[in-house]
Amino acid sequence: MNARQHLWAWFSGPPLHILTILVIAIVAQRLGSRAMTKTMNRLASTDLIPGPGNIAARQKERARTIGTVLTSTLNAGILVISLGMMLGEFGFNLGPLIASAGVIGVALGLGAQTIVRDVLSGLFMLVEDQYGVGDQVVILDVNGVIEKVGLRITTIRDSTGTLWYLRNGEILKVGNQSQSG
């Protein structure tokens, strides 16, 4: 066997598989992000609720926020799956890793209750449209304009220019001065 055949024999094993996994992961991430962006843009431009123009602007912001959340979730899923597949190519036995992930997941779930509470509260705030980017609100003791709404944190800039980061799980009462009743 010559050197070229040895090199091809080595490359056609795990290195080629890992390269294939990386290419597929990158393509899946790009296609998924593009599909998510197109879907959310279509949702944002569709007039689901006929009425004043400010509702359409709020709908656009909500669609953009939900699109960002879904894209991040897609990217995290692709990353975890591709890393697992690459570790498998290196010869790691993934069975014990997956089993221990269940135990670690329970431990993290118990230890990260506030994060779970923040994320669930953020989801409900988005779905219920309690406030959106650009709204003038009073949340807790902060009076200002919403700059960013995330699943875990809401950012508000008050009249003095201070940027406040509020955990969604701690927000019990919201006064929205931008929404008309």
Sequence and secondary structure as in RCSB ss.txt:
>XXXX:A:sequence
MNARQHLWAWFSGPPLHILTILVIAIVAQRLGSRAMTKTMNRLASTDLIPGPGNIAARQKERARTIGTVLTSTLN
AGILVISLGMMLGEFGFNLGPLIASAGVIGVALGLGAQTIVRDVLSGLFMLVEDQYGVGDQVVILDVNGVIEKVG
LRITTIRDSTGTLWYLRNGEILKVGNQSQSG
>XXXX:A:secstr
  HHHHHHHHHTTHHHHHHHHHHHHHHHHHHHHHHHHHHHHHHHHS  S S HHHHHHHHHHHHHHHHHHHHHHH
HHHHHHHHHHHHHHTT  HHHHHHHHHHHHHHHHHHTHHHHHHHHHHHHHHHHT   TT EEEETTEEEEEEEE 
SSEEEEEETTS EEEEEGGG   EEESSS  
